[in-house]
């Protein structure tokens, strides 16, 4: 069953939306908070905070096995949240939605189960030079164990990976393509629909790292024909400690369990065990009982606002911020692909990114500085790190103005 999506609210009123996020009302270093690190982790609306708190305060119990009211209620909430995710992604079945801790665990699950069971020595995995470490290291571990081959599609000077750079790596031995939907460093949006179509034509399966995508644009896994799609709750204005792996039913059924323990078994003897059906087969142990319904609350929140309208708002911010920052002498924007989400990585010729971040923090502006778990990408652009400003649905042009003013303060302090 697909759950109907809520109709979007009226006018996208960012100032009203900001009042939904209590943390935005607090000062930092004596200044109003300007939060520009949503790519790392987004802030939470009151509805999400209330949803998690309500579970602990009034409905908490372990799920699936308790024969009493609180357990039944908690189980209902948990499984209703699974159906909410199903509707959000337009998955065919709710049991194709596996709850994990985060995107990282979702990718590791695929590497450890699909990879170990179905990939052979010499089989090829294609990734891109944009990938987060979480979509590099699991495949390297699999390479060491199984002898698979990793091929990397190169990033061009704009921070893009052209489709032919990916498909040009496909051979008869290509069995898996694992790519980010959106780069966490550059905001580059990859043409995942075309990548999936080409990979399937070559006989390969596809995993999409959607950690940076689901909060910026609508995702329909059936329309994409994705084999696997992964995302994290905390980047989607939801709680930490919960993520999602979508997988096609036939693939998940063919994969062995990821972990052994409670709730993922049908029978256990000292001689042999058998597994529960999907999705429990991949959800060993006590899950994120309160966080999963809170993730559903976050999905309800963004769905009510309308992801298309969120994208338009963020695209306006991206255009405005890019215009303002590129007018700053000595500032280099890294990543200028024509299709981008609201993420800007930059450097200054007078200061290290860590110094930039510290000066901005003194002005109440929170950005990220470092290699952003993408060291190969830093090497590609010849920088040790970047400063990164990332925008969410609650940011406004005043936040951009505060960012630019603080960057100019960096120049005053460090410039010649």
N, C-alpha and C positions, 0 to 999 in steps of 0.2 A: 504493500500500500504506500502511495506517495502522499505525503502531507502537503496540503495546499499552503502556498506561501502567502504571508500577510500582504495586504495592499500597502504600498508606500504611504507615508505621511504626506501632508500638504507641502508647503514651500520648504526647501532645504534651508533652514535658519540656523547657521552655524553658531550664532551667539546663544540661541536657546539650547542648542545641542550641548554646548560647553557646560551648561548648568547641570547636565546629566552626569558629569564627571567630577566628583567632589574634590579630587586631588588638584584639579586645575585652579581651585580657589585658594590654595595655600601659597604663601611666599617662600622663596628660596634665596638665601643670602640677603634677605631684606628686599628682594625684588619680586615682582610677579613671576610665577613659573611660566617659562616658555618651553614646552616639552616637544623636542624634535628628535626623539629616538624610538618612534613607534615600530620601526623595522626590527629593532632588537626585542622590544616587548611593548605592547600597547597598554594604555591606561584603561581602567574599567568603569563602565557606567554603573550608576547606583542599582539598576535592575539586576546586574550580574552579581554585585556584592550582596544584594538582598537574597538572591536565589541560593547562593552558597550558604549564607548565614542561616537561612530558614531551614535548610536540611539539618544542620547541626543542632539548631534550637528546638525543632519540633518534629522532625521526621527521620532522624538518623537511626539506621540499623544496617547490618550486613544484608546483602541482597541474594536473591535466587534460591536460597535454601531454607530461610526462616518461615515457619508456619504460624506467624503471628502478625498482628496488624502493622506494626512499624516496618517489619521486613517486607511485607507485601507492598506497602506504600512506597518504600524506598526502591523496590524492584520496579514498580510501575513507572516511577519518575525516571529511573535509569534507562529503561527500555523505550520510554516515550522520547527521551533525548536521542536515542539511536535513530528513531524514525524521523526526528527533526533534522539530523545530519543527512539521512537518506534523502529527504526532500530538498535540502540545501544543495546537495551535489547532484540531484536527480539520479541517484543510483537505482538500479532495477529492483533490488531486494534490500531489506534492512539488514539481513545477515551478511551482506557484503561490506558492512561498516564495522571495522575493528577498532576498539578503543585502545590506545597506547599511551605512553607518557608524553610523547612529542613527535615531531617530524623525524628527528634523529633515530628514535627507536623504531619508527615505522619503516625507515629505509633499512636499518639493520635487520629488522624482521625479514624483509624480502631477501636481503643478501644471505641471511643465515638459513633460510628455508627453501625458497625458490632456487637460490643460487647453488646451495649444496646438493639439493636433490636433482636438479634438472640441467645444470651446466657442467660441461665436460672440459678437460684440459684442451687448450687451444681455442675454445669458444671465446667470442669477442663481446666486450661490453663497451659501448660508445657513450662518452660523456662530453661535456664542453669545458672550455677554459674558464667559464664563469662560475663554476660550481662552488658551493659551500663545502667545507671540509666534511660535513656529514654525508655528502654525496660523492665523496672521493675515497675517504679512508675505508668504509665498509667494503668497497670493491677491491681495494688494495689487500685487505685481509683475506678476501676470497681468492685473490690472485695467488697469494702465498700458500693457501691451503689447497686450491683446486687447479692451479696452473692456467687460469683464464687470462686473456689478453685485454688490457685496457687501452682504448684509443681515444684521443682527446681532440675534439674539433676546436680550431684556433679562434681566438677573439681578434677582431680587427681593431683599427685605431679608434673607431667610434665607440667601441665597447659592445659591439654587436657580434653575433655569430650567424652569418648567412646560412640559409637553409642548405645550400649546396655544399657548404663546408662540413655539415653534419652528414648529409646523405652520401657525400663523396667517400666517406669512410666505410660505408656498408659493404659487406662481402657475404658470401654464402655462410661464413662462420659467425656472423653477427647474430647474437641471440637475445641481447638486451640493450635497450637504449635508455639511459637514465639522465634526465635533464631538468634543470630548474625552469619553472614557468616564468618566474621573474627573478632577476639577480638581486641578492640582498645588498650588494655593494653599489651597483650602477643603476639599478632600476630597469635594466633592459628587459623587455618583454619578448620572449622567444615565441616563434610561430608553432606552438605545440600541436595544433590540429594537423598542420602539414607534416610535422615531424612524425606524428603517430601514423598518419596515412602511409608515408614513405617507409617507415619501419615495418609496418604490417605487410606491405608489398614485398619487402625483403625477407619476410619470415621471422621478424624479431618482435619481442614483446617490449612494452614501454612503461617505465615508471616516471611519473612527473612529481618533482618536489614542488608542492604548491604552498610552501610555508609563507611566501611573500605575495601570493596571488589572491587568496580567498577573501582578503579584506579589501582588495582594490577592484575586483571585477567578478562578474558572475562566472561560475564554473558548472558545466554540465558534463559529467563524466560519460554519459551515454552518447551525447552528441560528439564529444571528443573521441570516443571509442578508446579511452584510456584503459590500460590493463591494471595499473596501480596508480593511485593518487594519494599523496600524503600532505597533511598540514598539522599545525599546532594550535591549541586553543588560545594560548596567551598572546599571540600576535593578532588574533581575531577579536580583541577586546574581551576575551574570556579569561578563565583562571589558568594558572600554571599547573603543571602536573598531568595534563590530559592532551592527547593528540589523537589523530585519526589516520588510519590506513584504509582506504577503499581498495578493494580488489575484486576482480571478476570472479563470480562464484566458482566456475570450473577450475580456475587457477588456485584459488584458496583451498578447494577440496583436494587438489593434487599435492599440496605442500604439507610437509610434516609440521607438528607443533613447534613453536618457537621456544617455549618454556614449559616445564612440567610442574604440576602442583594441583592445588584445589581448583575446582570449577571447570577445568578443561578436560576432565576425564568422563568416560561413560562407566567403565569398570576398572578396578585395580586388583591384581593378585601379585604375589611375589614372583610369579612366573611371567606374567604379561599384563599389559594395560591396554585399554582401548579408549578412543578419544570421543569427546562430546562433538556434536555437530557444530557447524558455523552458527554464530561467531565465537561461541565459548571456547572452541579448540585453541584459539589464539589469545585468550584472556585469562591466563593463569593467575590465581591468587586474588586477594581482596583488591578490587579496583578503586578508582577515584570516585567514590560513591557520591560525594557532594559536588565534585568538580564537573562531572559529566552533565548533570542538569544545569549547572551554571554555564557550561558551554552552550547548551541549548538556548539559554536566556540571551547569550551574546549573539547567537545566530538570529534569534527573533528580533533583537535590537537592530542589527544591520539590515535585515530583510525589511523591517518596517520603514527604515530610512530609504531603502532602495539602493542596491549596489550600483546601478547605472548612474544615479544622481550623486552618490558618493564619488564615483570615478570622475564625473564632470567637475565637481568641487575640487578634488585633488589635482586634476589636470590644470585647472586655473591657478592653483597655488604653485604648481611646478613651473608653469610658464612665467609667472610673476617672479618667483624666487630665482629662476635661471637668469632672467633679464637683469635683476638687481645685483646678483652676485657676479655675473660676467662683466659688469661695469666697474668692479673693484680692481684697480691696478695690481698686477702680480698674483691674481687669483686664477687658478687653473681648475676648470671643471673636468673631472675624469669620468668619461662615459656620456657620450652625446648621441646615442642611438636614436633613430627617428621614433621608435615606439618604446616609451618609458613609463614606468610608474613614478610616483611622487617621492623619489629618492635622489639626492644630489651628493656625490662624493667630490671633495675638492681639496686642493693644497694651496698654501701660500708660499711665496718665495722667501719670506722673511722669518718663518716660524715652523717648528715641527708640529704635526697634528696634535700631539699631546699638550703642547703649550697653548695651541688654539683652544682646545677643549677646556683647559683650566681657566683661561681668561673669560671665555664665554660663560662658564659656570658662575664666575663672580658676578656676571650680569644677569644671572637667573636663567640662562639659556642652556638647556641640556641637549648636547649632541653626542655622537659616538666618535671616538678616535682610536685607530689601530688598524690591524689587517682584516678585521671583520670575519675571521674564520675563512679567509680566502687568500692564503699566502701565494699560491701560484698566480692569481690574478694581479696581486701587487707586483710580483716579479715581472709580469707581462707589461705593466705600465711603468716599470722602473722606479717605483716608489716603495719605501719601507712601510708606509701606512697612509691613510687618508683621514680627513675629517669628513663625517657623514651627517647630513641633516635629512631626516626622513619625516614625512608628513602623514598625519592621520585625518580622519573625518572631523576631528575637533579643532584642527588648526585653522588660523585665519591669516589675513594679510598683515595684521599687526605683529604676528609671530615672525613673519618673514622680515619685517622692518627691524624688529629687535635683533634678529640674527645678523642682518647686514650691519647694523650699528655696532654690534659687538665685534664683528670681524674687522671693521675699521679701527676699533680700539686696539685690537691685536697689532695692526700695522703701526699705530702710534707708539706702542710699547716696544716692538721688535724691529720696526723698519729703520732704514738708515736716514 
